[in-house]
């Protein structure tokens, strides 16, 4: 079964937000100017999962999703990144932080 990559405007926005969060986490928590190997691996995985998201352009923020497509180890890493980076995003990237907070699940009719 061939999977289709989704890279519409909403998916691209989510990718930007995840990238900013991981970059911020690595810079503040690991004290690296560039992504360390662990954070680069997480970023690559997260971007791949976003490209393959079954909801595509209709997706909500991953934290609000009903389907958890991350492997358990990546899921716990991403939770740690979001928990740490979330408050910092308000300071360093306020527009992205607000966009992420407003990205609630869409109601299906």
N, CA and C atoms as a LAMMPS dump frame, in Angstrom:
ITEM: TIMESTEP
0
ITEM: NUMBER OF ATOMS
327
ITEM: BOX BOUNDS ff ff ff
-5.0000000000000000e+02 5.0000000000000000e+02
-5.0000000000000000e+02 5.0000000000000000e+02
-5.0000000000000000e+02 5.0000000000000000e+02
ITEM: ATOMS id mol type element x y z
1 1 1 N 0.836 -1.175 0
2 1 2 C 0 0 0
3 1 3 C 0.885 1.245 0
4 2 1 N 0.68 2.099 -0.983
5 2 2 C 1.467 3.318 -1.124
6 2 3 C 0.815 4.444 -0.326
7 3 1 N 1.618 5.119 0.463
8 3 2 C 1.097 6.239 1.255
9 3 3 C 1.326 7.547 0.524
10 4 1 N 0.379 8.435 0.669
11 4 2 C 0.465 9.734 0.025
12 4 3 C 0.963 10.768 1.033
13 5 1 N 1.972 11.545 0.632
14 5 2 C 2.482 12.598 1.499
15 5 3 C 1.576 13.806 1.407
16 6 1 N 1.275 14.391 2.562
17 6 2 C 0.42 15.569 2.63
18 6 3 C 1.275 16.766 3.029
19 7 1 N 1.267 17.777 2.203
20 7 2 C 2.047 18.974 2.492
21 7 3 C 1.281 20.233 2.135
22 8 1 N 0.006 20.254 2.485
23 8 2 C -0.812 21.444 2.257
24 8 3 C -0.468 22.528 3.265
25 9 1 N -1.118 23.672 3.182
26 9 2 C -0.782 24.805 4.055
27 9 3 C -0.922 24.518 5.552
28 10 1 N -1.95 23.779 5.975
29 10 2 C -2.115 23.49 7.403
30 10 3 C -1.047 22.54 7.914
31 11 1 N -0.711 21.542 7.116
32 11 2 C 0.35 20.602 7.5
33 11 3 C 1.688 21.339 7.565
34 12 1 N 1.939 22.215 6.615
35 12 2 C 3.191 22.983 6.624
36 12 3 C 3.285 23.88 7.86
37 13 1 N 2.153 24.48 8.275
38 13 2 C 2.147 25.299 9.501
39 13 3 C 2.49 24.444 10.716
40 14 1 N 1.887 23.254 10.792
41 14 2 C 2.191 22.342 11.906
42 14 3 C 3.664 21.954 11.9
43 15 1 N 4.214 21.724 10.711
44 15 2 C 5.638 21.374 10.605
45 15 3 C 6.518 22.523 11.104
46 16 1 N 6.143 23.751 10.766
47 16 2 C 6.895 24.92 11.235
48 16 3 C 6.853 25.009 12.754
49 17 1 N 5.69 24.799 13.331
50 17 2 C 5.527 24.892 14.785
51 17 3 C 6.344 23.815 15.479
52 18 1 N 6.263 22.581 14.989
53 18 2 C 7.028 21.479 15.594
54 18 3 C 8.523 21.749 15.478
55 19 1 N 8.951 22.242 14.334
56 19 2 C 10.372 22.557 14.136
57 19 3 C 10.828 23.618 15.123
58 20 1 N 10.041 24.673 15.286
59 20 2 C 10.396 25.741 16.228
60 20 3 C 10.465 25.205 17.654
61 21 1 N 9.526 24.338 18.028
62 21 2 C 9.504 23.79 19.388
63 21 3 C 10.734 22.913 19.652
64 22 1 N 11.072 22.059 18.702
65 22 2 C 12.237 21.184 18.876
66 22 3 C 13.522 22.005 18.888
67 23 1 N 13.632 22.988 18.008
68 23 2 C 14.817 23.864 17.985
69 23 3 C 14.982 24.583 19.323
70 24 1 N 13.896 25.12 19.827
71 24 2 C 13.92 25.837 21.105
72 24 3 C 14.293 24.897 22.252
73 25 1 N 13.712 23.72 22.264
74 25 2 C 14.004 22.715 23.298
75 25 3 C 15.492 22.372 23.304
76 26 1 N 16.045 22.081 22.138
77 26 2 C 17.445 21.674 22.06
78 26 3 C 18.369 22.819 22.48
79 27 1 N 18.048 24.022 22.043
80 27 2 C 18.876 25.18 22.382
81 27 3 C 18.852 25.458 23.883
82 28 1 N 17.671 25.394 24.496
83 28 2 C 17.545 25.736 25.918
84 28 3 C 17.881 24.572 26.851
85 29 1 N 17.453 23.37 26.504
86 29 2 C 17.607 22.216 27.395
87 29 3 C 18.958 21.524 27.211
88 30 1 N 19.364 21.358 25.95
89 30 2 C 20.627 20.666 25.663
90 30 3 C 21.791 21.632 25.447
91 31 1 N 21.485 22.923 25.389
92 31 2 C 22.495 23.978 25.232
93 31 3 C 23.302 23.839 23.939
94 32 1 N 22.59 23.519 22.845
95 32 2 C 23.207 23.416 21.522
96 32 3 C 22.681 24.538 20.644
97 33 1 N 23.541 25.089 19.805
98 33 2 C 23.084 26.086 18.84
99 33 3 C 22.412 25.408 17.652
100 34 1 N 22.916 24.223 17.285
101 34 2 C 22.301 23.424 16.237
102 34 3 C 21.751 22.168 16.879
103 35 1 N 20.817 21.525 16.21
104 35 2 C 20.186 20.339 16.79
105 35 3 C 21.191 19.222 17.047
106 36 1 N 21.093 18.64 18.236
107 36 2 C 21.905 17.471 18.544
108 36 3 C 21.319 16.278 17.776
109 37 1 N 22.003 15.178 17.788
110 37 2 C 21.576 14.001 17.037
111 37 3 C 20.19 13.518 17.493
112 38 1 N 19.957 13.496 18.795
113 38 2 C 18.68 13.037 19.35
114 38 3 C 17.527 13.928 18.888
115 39 1 N 17.72 15.23 18.959
116 39 2 C 16.663 16.167 18.557
117 39 3 C 16.454 16.156 17.042
118 40 1 N 17.525 15.994 16.286
119 40 2 C 17.397 15.907 14.831
120 40 3 C 16.591 14.665 14.455
121 41 1 N 16.845 13.571 15.147
122 41 2 C 16.122 12.325 14.908
123 41 3 C 14.625 12.515 15.207
124 42 1 N 14.312 13.158 16.324
125 42 2 C 12.924 13.421 16.692
126 42 3 C 12.253 14.333 15.66
127 43 1 N 12.954 15.353 15.227
128 43 2 C 12.404 16.287 14.236
129 43 3 C 12.104 15.556 12.921
130 44 1 N 13.037 14.753 12.459
131 44 2 C 12.842 13.994 11.22
132 44 3 C 11.62 13.091 11.332
133 45 1 N 11.494 12.404 12.472
134 45 2 C 10.36 11.505 12.695
135 45 3 C 9.043 12.292 12.734
136 46 1 N 9.031 13.4 13.46
137 46 2 C 7.815 14.207 13.591
138 46 3 C 7.366 14.753 12.237
139 47 1 N 8.297 15.234 11.431
140 47 2 C 7.948 15.777 10.122
141 47 3 C 7.417 14.682 9.197
142 48 1 N 7.99 13.47 9.302
143 48 2 C 7.506 12.355 8.51
144 48 3 C 6.076 11.991 8.915
145 49 1 N 5.83 11.935 10.246
146 49 2 C 4.488 11.586 10.724
147 49 3 C 3.472 12.64 10.276
148 50 1 N 3.847 13.909 10.295
149 50 2 C 2.943 14.961 9.827
150 50 3 C 2.649 14.811 8.334
151 51 1 N 3.651 14.437 7.557
152 51 2 C 3.45 14.243 6.119
153 51 3 C 2.525 13.074 5.83
154 52 1 N 2.51 12.096 6.73
155 52 2 C 1.693 10.9 6.525
156 52 3 C 0.373 10.932 7.306
157 53 1 N 0.072 12.03 7.966
158 53 2 C -1.127 12.118 8.799
159 53 3 C -2.378 11.794 7.987
160 54 1 N -3.182 10.887 8.513
161 54 2 C -4.399 10.457 7.803
162 54 3 C -5.414 11.579 7.682
163 55 1 N -5.329 12.603 8.527
164 55 2 C -6.303 13.691 8.496
165 55 3 C -5.909 14.812 7.537
166 56 1 N -4.662 14.831 7.119
167 56 2 C -4.196 15.816 6.143
168 56 3 C -4.498 17.239 6.559
169 57 1 N -5.136 17.976 5.685
170 57 2 C -5.439 19.388 5.921
171 57 3 C -6.516 19.596 6.987
172 58 1 N -7.221 18.555 7.353
173 58 2 C -8.275 18.656 8.364
174 58 3 C -7.761 18.353 9.763
175 59 1 N -6.459 18.152 9.893
176 59 2 C -5.905 17.741 11.187
177 59 3 C -5.94 18.863 12.209
178 60 1 N -6.022 18.462 13.452
179 60 2 C -5.886 19.398 14.567
180 60 3 C -4.449 19.284 15.059
181 61 1 N -4.128 20.002 16.102
182 61 2 C -2.799 19.837 16.706
183 61 3 C -2.685 18.392 17.187
184 62 1 N -1.507 17.82 17.093
185 62 2 C -1.309 16.413 17.47
186 62 3 C -1.751 16.144 18.911
187 63 1 N -1.559 17.113 19.787
188 63 2 C -1.952 16.923 21.188
189 63 3 C -3.471 16.779 21.343
190 64 1 N -4.242 17.258 20.363
191 64 2 C -5.699 17.149 20.399
192 64 3 C -6.23 15.984 19.56
193 65 1 N -5.34 15.222 18.964
194 65 2 C -5.741 14.179 18.018
195 65 3 C -6.267 12.936 18.732
196 66 1 N -7.22 12.273 18.086
197 66 2 C -7.789 11.042 18.643
198 66 3 C -6.958 9.821 18.258
199 67 1 N -6.112 9.938 17.231
200 67 2 C -5.257 8.846 16.781
201 67 3 C -3.819 9.191 17.142
202 68 1 N -3.174 8.31 17.884
203 68 2 C -1.777 8.564 18.261
204 68 3 C -0.873 7.721 17.379
205 69 1 N -0.273 8.373 16.379
206 69 2 C 0.491 7.655 15.373
207 69 3 C 1.982 7.566 15.697
208 70 1 N 2.432 8.199 16.772
209 70 2 C 3.843 8.134 17.149
210 70 3 C 4.121 6.824 17.88
211 71 1 N 5.317 6.285 17.656
212 71 2 C 5.764 5.149 18.456
213 71 3 C 5.912 5.647 19.891
214 72 1 N 5.731 4.777 20.877
215 72 2 C 5.736 5.213 22.281
216 72 3 C 6.971 6.037 22.706
217 73 1 N 8.169 5.639 22.282
218 73 2 C 9.358 6.391 22.693
219 73 3 C 9.379 7.795 22.091
220 74 1 N 8.97 7.926 20.827
221 74 2 C 8.916 9.245 20.204
222 74 3 C 7.793 10.083 20.815
223 75 1 N 6.71 9.432 21.168
224 75 2 C 5.59 10.153 21.774
225 75 3 C 6.002 10.766 23.109
226 76 1 N 6.716 9.997 23.93
227 76 2 C 7.15 10.54 25.221
228 76 3 C 8.193 11.645 25.029
229 77 1 N 9.07 11.501 24.035
230 77 2 C 10.046 12.563 23.745
231 77 3 C 9.331 13.836 23.306
232 78 1 N 8.332 13.687 22.433
233 78 2 C 7.616 14.862 21.935
234 78 3 C 6.816 15.532 23.046
235 79 1 N 6.261 14.733 23.951
236 79 2 C 5.552 15.313 25.095
237 79 3 C 6.507 16.159 25.935
238 80 1 N 7.719 15.648 26.157
239 80 2 C 8.721 16.392 26.934
240 80 3 C 9.085 17.691 26.221
241 81 1 N 9.246 17.632 24.909
242 81 2 C 9.573 18.828 24.125
243 81 3 C 8.445 19.848 24.243
244 82 1 N 7.211 19.408 24.072
245 82 2 C 6.071 20.334 24.118
246 82 3 C 5.873 20.914 25.513
247 83 1 N 6.043 20.073 26.515
248 83 2 C 5.877 20.537 27.9
249 83 3 C 6.922 21.618 28.231
250 84 1 N 8.138 21.407 27.766
251 84 2 C 9.2 22.364 28.049
252 84 3 C 9.101 23.607 27.155
253 85 1 N 8.89 23.384 25.857
254 85 2 C 8.927 24.483 24.884
255 85 3 C 7.664 25.342 24.885
256 86 1 N 6.538 24.758 25.267
257 86 2 C 5.271 25.482 25.214
258 86 3 C 5.32 26.868 25.836
259 87 1 N 5.713 26.967 27.118
260 87 2 C 5.782 28.298 27.735
261 87 3 C 6.802 29.22 27.058
262 88 1 N 7.915 28.662 26.612
263 88 2 C 8.938 29.472 25.946
264 88 3 C 8.456 29.978 24.587
265 89 1 N 7.59 29.221 23.951
266 89 2 C 7.079 29.636 22.644
267 89 3 C 6.331 30.965 22.749
268 90 1 N 5.637 31.188 23.864
269 90 2 C 4.936 32.458 24.054
270 90 3 C 5.896 33.638 24.044
271 91 1 N 7.11 33.422 24.509
272 91 2 C 8.108 34.483 24.553
273 91 3 C 8.856 34.62 23.222
274 92 1 N 9.32 33.484 22.671
275 92 2 C 10.161 33.515 21.481
276 92 3 C 9.385 33.503 20.161
277 93 1 N 8.258 32.837 20.137
278 93 2 C 7.46 32.716 18.909
279 93 3 C 5.977 32.853 19.248
280 94 1 N 5.541 34.036 19.701
281 94 2 C 4.159 34.19 20.172
282 94 3 C 3.097 33.888 19.108
283 95 1 N 3.349 34.221 17.867
284 95 2 C 2.366 33.968 16.814
285 95 3 C 2.174 32.463 16.628
286 96 1 N 3.276 31.722 16.597
287 96 2 C 3.183 30.267 16.456
288 96 3 C 2.491 29.645 17.664
289 97 1 N 2.789 30.154 18.845
290 97 2 C 2.174 29.614 20.069
291 97 3 C 0.66 29.788 20.033
292 98 1 N 0.208 30.955 19.64
293 98 2 C -1.23 31.21 19.579
294 98 3 C -1.874 30.361 18.485
295 99 1 N -1.21 30.253 17.324
296 99 2 C -1.738 29.421 16.237
297 99 3 C -1.907 27.976 16.718
298 100 1 N -0.937 27.483 17.458
299 100 2 C -0.982 26.106 17.951
300 100 3 C -2.108 25.924 18.967
301 101 1 N -2.263 26.885 19.858
302 101 2 C -3.308 26.787 20.866
303 101 3 C -4.714 26.851 20.255
304 102 1 N -4.854 27.582 19.165
305 102 2 C -6.16 27.732 18.527
306 102 3 C -6.492 26.581 17.577
307 103 1 N -5.548 25.702 17.337
308 103 2 C -5.735 24.608 16.392
309 103 3 C -6.462 23.451 17.09
310 104 1 N -7.746 23.608 17.296
311 104 2 C -8.598 22.612 17.953
312 104 3 C -9.171 21.658 16.929
313 105 1 N -9.621 20.486 17.38
314 105 2 C -10.221 19.536 16.434
315 105 3 C -11.461 20.133 15.772
316 106 1 N -11.601 19.825 14.52
317 106 2 C -12.77 20.3 13.776
318 106 3 C -13.918 19.338 14.008
319 107 1 N -15.114 19.866 14.199
320 107 2 C -16.297 19.03 14.453
321 107 3 C -16.765 18.415 13.13
322 108 1 N -16.986 17.124 13.154
323 108 2 C -17.473 16.408 11.981
324 108 3 C -18.988 16.439 11.987
325 109 1 N -19.581 16.806 10.869
326 109 2 C -21.045 16.898 10.771
327 109 3 C -21.631 15.583 10.331
